[in-house]
Each structure stands twice: as C-alpha cells, then as structure tokens.
Amino acid sequence: MGVTVELRSVLNGYPTLNQIPGSQVHLNSSQVNTSNDGSIATTVTFNDLVFLKNFTEYCIVVTPDNANPNYELFVRKAGEADFITKNVENKDSFVGSLFVSSNNSEWKATVDEDFKMTI
C-alpha cells in the first residue's frame, strides 16, 4: 500500500478537505524511500503546475492507504537534536504547525514540531 500527498486549503488555522487542484499525488510503496534516520528523501512530483495565492495558508497532507499504521514521518520537536546532524534547534524549521488526524476531519495541532521535508 502507498500514500497520497496533497496540498489543501486552511481555514481558521486548520486543514480543510478542500484539495488544491492538481496537487494530489499517489505514491506506491515502491516509490517511498525509507531509512532509520530520515536521511533518504521521498520525492513527490506534481503532474501539473499547482497555482497558489500569495498571503494564503496551505497545508501538506500525507495519507497512507487504508490508514496503514506502518507509515511514519520523521518529526523533530523544537529543542531536540536532529537525527542526522545531532544539532539542537530551539525553533521550528517552518512557519506553521504540524497537525495530526485519525479521521481526516478533526485535527490536533502540535505547534512545536515539524515533519522533515526538503523543498
């Protein structure tokens, strides 16, 4: 089983179900790279250009097929050491919050954590 990655709009600081057109990508399990320390990235390429508005909040949503519990994202909490560099960062890497959801409609914010990504 794979995962779906998509961009969605944000309303009142929380992810919505409103997917941004052209931003949904499904990856088969063979396309998902794994490592024990987050050193190997999985590349997500959109099939079309994705148009976003300035001064508008968006979110990245990663959803495993059939809620597969075997998928994990690397997350770093502010004040903890990076898995690879061992450097301690006392601030978030990105502006925004990490949200988790078990049902794709109710979201819990974890404001001092970010998932590992390269843009």
Backbone hydrogen bonds in HBPLUS format (Angstrom, degrees):
<---DONOR---> <-ACCEPTOR-->    atom                        ^
c    i                          cat <-CA-CA->   ^        H-A-AA   ^      H-
h    n   atom  resd res      DA  || num        DHA   H-A  angle D-A-AA Bond
n    s   type  num  typ     dist DA aas  dist angle  dist       angle   num
A0065-ASP N   A0002-GLY O   2.85 MM  63  5.59 173.7  1.85 151.0 149.0     1
A0003-VAL N   A0027-LEU O   2.95 MM  24  5.39 145.4  2.07 145.7 156.4     2
A0027-LEU N   A0003-VAL O   2.79 MM  24  5.39 171.8  1.80 169.5 172.3     3
A0004-THR N   A0063-THR O   2.80 MM  59  5.14 161.0  1.83 143.1 148.8     4
A0063-THR N   A0004-THR O   2.81 MM  59  5.14 166.2  1.83 153.9 158.7     5
A0005-VAL N   A0025-VAL O   2.82 MM  20  5.30 165.9  1.84 159.7 163.5     6
A0025-VAL N   A0005-VAL O   2.82 MM  20  5.30 160.0  1.86 158.1 165.0     7
A0006-GLU N   A0061-VAL O   2.99 MM  55  5.35 151.9  2.07 146.9 155.6     8
A0061-VAL N   A0006-GLU O   2.81 MM  55  5.35 169.9  1.82 162.6 165.8     9
A0020-ILE N   A0007-LEU O   2.90 MM  13  5.62 171.9  1.90 144.6 145.7    10
A0008-ARG N   A0059-CYS O   2.92 MM  51  5.33 154.4  1.99 145.0 152.3    11
A0059-CYS N   A0008-ARG O   2.93 MM  51  5.33 151.0  2.02 146.7 152.2    12
A0009-SER N   A0018-ASN O   3.02 MM   9  5.74 154.9  2.09 157.0 164.2    13
A0016-THR N   A0009-SER O   3.10 MM   7  5.82 144.9  2.22 163.0 153.7    14
A0011-LEU N   A0014-TYR O   2.85 MM   3  5.35 160.9  1.89 156.9 155.6    15
A0014-TYR N   A0011-LEU O   3.03 MM   3  5.35 165.8  2.05 114.6 119.3    16
A0023-SER N   A0020-ILE O   3.07 MM   3  5.63 149.6  2.16 148.5 146.9    17
A0031-GLN N   A0028-ASN O   2.83 MM   3  5.35 156.3  1.88 117.8 125.7    18
A0032-VAL N   A0029-SER O   3.18 MM   3  5.28 162.9  2.22 106.1 111.4    19
A0067-ALA N   A0064-PRO O   3.17 MM   3  5.22 139.1  2.35 136.1 126.5    20
A0068-ASN N   A0065-ASP O   2.98 MM   3  5.85 147.8  2.08 128.9 134.4    21
A0116-LYS N   A0074-PHE O   2.78 MM  42  5.51 159.3  1.82 154.0 157.0    22
A0076-ARG N   A0114-ASP O   2.93 MM  38  5.66 160.9  1.97 163.1 166.4    23
A0114-ASP N   A0076-ARG O   3.13 MM  38  5.66 152.5  2.21 143.7 150.8    24
A0080-GLU N   A0077-LYS O   2.96 MM   3  5.62 153.4  2.04 148.3 148.1    25
A0078-ALA N   A0112-ASP O   2.79 MM  34  5.53 166.8  1.81 165.7 169.5    26
A0079-GLY N   A0089-GLU O   2.55 MM  10  5.34 161.5  1.58 159.9 153.0    27
A0082-ASP N   A0087-ASN O   2.85 MM   5  5.49 153.1  1.92 142.6 148.2    28
A0086-LYS N   A0082-ASP O   2.98 MM   4  4.72 137.5  2.17 121.5 131.7    29
A0110-THR N   A0098-LEU O   2.67 MM  12  5.27 156.2  1.73 170.6 174.9    30
A0100-VAL N   A0108-LYS O   2.97 MM   8  5.34 151.6  2.05 140.8 149.0    31
A0108-LYS N   A0100-VAL O   2.89 MM   8  5.34 161.0  1.92 153.5 159.9    32
A0113-GLU N   A0110-THR O   3.25 MM   3  5.87 152.6  2.33 128.9 127.2    33
